[in-house]
Amino acid sequence: MNLISRLKSRALRWSFPFPFPCRHAEYSILASLDDDFGRPNGRLLDISLQAIQRARQADLSWLSARMASPPYYPEIWPGEHYKLLAGLVAAQQPRRVVEVGTAQGWSALAMQGSLPPGGELITFDIAPWTDFGNTALRASDFESGNLRQMLGDLSDKAFFSQCAELLSGSDLLFVDAPKDGVFEPAFLERLSTIRLPPNALVVFDDVRVRNMLKIWREIKRPKLDLTSFGHWTGTGLVDWNG
């Protein structure tokens, strides 16, 4: 978050203080859905119900065990999205998953554990996973070959072009990028120029955070807000070719 964004956030919190104490809070907006051009279709409802059932059965205690101290996010569900991500992979059985935003690696590991035989997960970031001091990733996680990291900015036209063929084979994309109001619109614009597999799903994190509200609203493809079963800051699911 840049200086101007931090100042705006502080001014908003001073003007409209939160009405109750909590560890972390964000401002959002309630908006009508009847005039939203991106309405959920039957496939999104079906795959979501299957993913929720799979999420109920997901055991991510092994992932929490890699954390030094609580809160153990992978086991907080609903509220965090790790079990839902594992459930989506288990329900869809994608041959290729692409994650945008490796960070500490929790999401990548949660999804890797549900990959079908022969499936792969490619996670993108601008920094190597070893640069994160509290990473959950280990070198052994990459030894099987079904998980790898690529470094680069997918909002950059030249880098996106280099990765276009790889991205076009992605059955499931999980976008957990900076939410800075710049990356996501550029990435969506580039993504719309390539052809994804017929049943491709795109998952967006933090769709209820202020910087993501307009971006999520303007997606005119079939979409479904799964926040109640995902991340408290918003989880959105898009049927890309629906």
N, C-alpha and C positions, 0 to 999 in steps of 0.2 A: 504494500500500500504506500503510495507516494505521499509527500507532505500535504498537498492540497486535500487529498482524500482523508487523511488523518484529521486535519483541521475541520473539515466538514462533518466528519463523524463525531468529533468532540462537541461541536456546536449543536448538533442534533441531540446528543445525549444530554447536554446541559438544558436545552429548551424543552425536551420531552423525556424526562428521566423515566427509567423502567419502573413499573409499579410493584415489582417484587424482586427479591434477591435471587440470583442464580449464578452459576459458574461462568456462563457465556451467553450473551443475548445479542440479537441482531434486529434491526428494523426492517419491516417488510410492508407489503400492500395487499389488501384484499381486493380482488377484481372479479367481476362477473365472468361466467364461462359461456353463457348462451351466445355471446358475440365473439367468441374466440374461434378463429378459422381452423385451428388444429384440434379437432375433436377425436377422442379415442375410437378405435374400431374394434371389431370382434376379436381380431387376432391379438391385439394388445391386452384385452381383458383376459383372454384365455391364457396367454403366456405369463401374465402377471399372477394369475391365480395359481398356476403351476409353480412359478418361482417362489411365491409366498409359502406354499406347502413344503417345497424343498428347503427354504430358509429355516422353517421350524425344525427341521431335522439336522441342520448343519451344526457340526461340532467344531468350533474354532478355538477351543481351549489351548490347543498347541500353539496357536498364533499369539494368544494373550500371554503365554508362558515366555515369549521372547521379549516382552515389555518389562522394563525395570521396575515400574510402579503403576498403580492405578491412576485414573480410570482405565479399565481394560476394554477399550472400545470394540474390539471384535466380538465381544460377548454381550454388548448392549444392543438389544434388538427387541422391538423396534426402537428407533432413536439414532442408531448408526446404520450404515448401509452394507457392512461387510458380509453379513449373512445373506442379505438380499442379493448381493452381487454373486455370491457362491450359488445361491438358488437359481439365478438367471442363467448362469453357465450350465448348471446341472439340468435345467429344463430345456434350454435351447440346444445344447451340445454343439457349440460352434467349433468349426475346424480352426479358425483363427480369431483370436481376441486381440484388439489393440487398445492399450490404455494410454491416455494422454495426461501425463503428470505422475511420475513414479513416486517422488517424495520418499517417505519412510518405507514404502513397499507393502503396506498392510493390504491395500486393495488388490495388488498384483498377486500376493500370496493367497489371499482368500479365493480369488478366481482360479488360480493355478491348480488348487486342490480339487476343483470340480471339472477340469478339462477332460474331454473324452480321449480315448487312446488315439494317438497320432495328432492330437490338437496342439496348438502352440499359442503362447501369449507374448506379445511384443509390447514393451512399455517404453514410452518416450519421455524424455526430460531434457532440460538444457544443462543439467549437471549430473555426473555419474552418481549412482546410488551410494558409493563409498564416501561421498562428500557429506552425507547426512549422518551426524554423530549418533542420533538415536534410531538409526535404521533397523528395521526388523529383518532385512535381507541378509543372507549369508552367501558366500561363494558357492556353497554346495547346492543352493537353490537353482543355480544355472547349469549344473553338471548334467542333468537329464536331457538338456537341449530344448525342452518345451517352454523355457522362459529365457528371454534375452532383452537387453536394453539397447536402445538406440538414442544417440544424443543429437539434439537439434530442435529448432523452433518451427513447429508445423504451421504457424501463421505466416512464416516467411515463404514467399512464392517459390523461390528457387529450391529450398529444402523440401517443400511439399511436393514439388514436381519430381524430385529424386525418389520420393517415397510413394508416389501415386500408385504404382503397380502393386506394391505391398498393401497399401490401404484399400485398394479396390477388391482385395480378396478377403476383407474382414467381415465376418458374420456378426460380430459384436464389438462395438466401440464404446469405451467408457471415457468420458471427457471430464477430467478433474484438473482443469488448467487454472490460470491465475485469477480468473474472474475480475479482470481489471477494466473491462469494457472495451478492450482493444483486441485481445487474442481471440476470444470466442467469435465475434462477428467475422473476423478475417478467416478463421479456420472454417466456419460454416460456409462462407463464400467459396473457399477452395474445395471443400468437400462436395459441394453441389455440382462441381465441374467433372467429377468422376463417377463411374457406375459402380455401386456396391452390389453385393449378391442380393438376389430377390428377397430373401427373408432377413436382411440385415436389420439389426436393432442398434440404436444409438442411445446411450444413457448419459445424462448430464447431471453432474453434482451441483448442489447449492442453487437450485433454480428459484428458491424463495429469497435469496439474498438480494439486496437492492440492485447491485450491479448486473444481476442476471435476470431481473424481472422482465425487462423490455426484450431482451434477447430470446428468452423462453416464449414470451407472448407472440413474438413475430415468426416463430416456426409454424408454418402452415401445413405441415405434414401431420398425419395421425399421431397423436401424442397423449400421454397419460401421466398425471402427477401422482407419483407413488410415495409421497413424503410420509404418509402414515405408516408405511412399511419399510421405509428406508432411512435416509439421513434427515435429522430434524431441521437442517437448513435447506432441505429440498432435494428430492430425487425425481428426475423426469425421464420418461421412457418414450422413444420415438420409433415408430415403424417407418423406416426411411423410404421404402418404396411402396408404402401402403396407399 
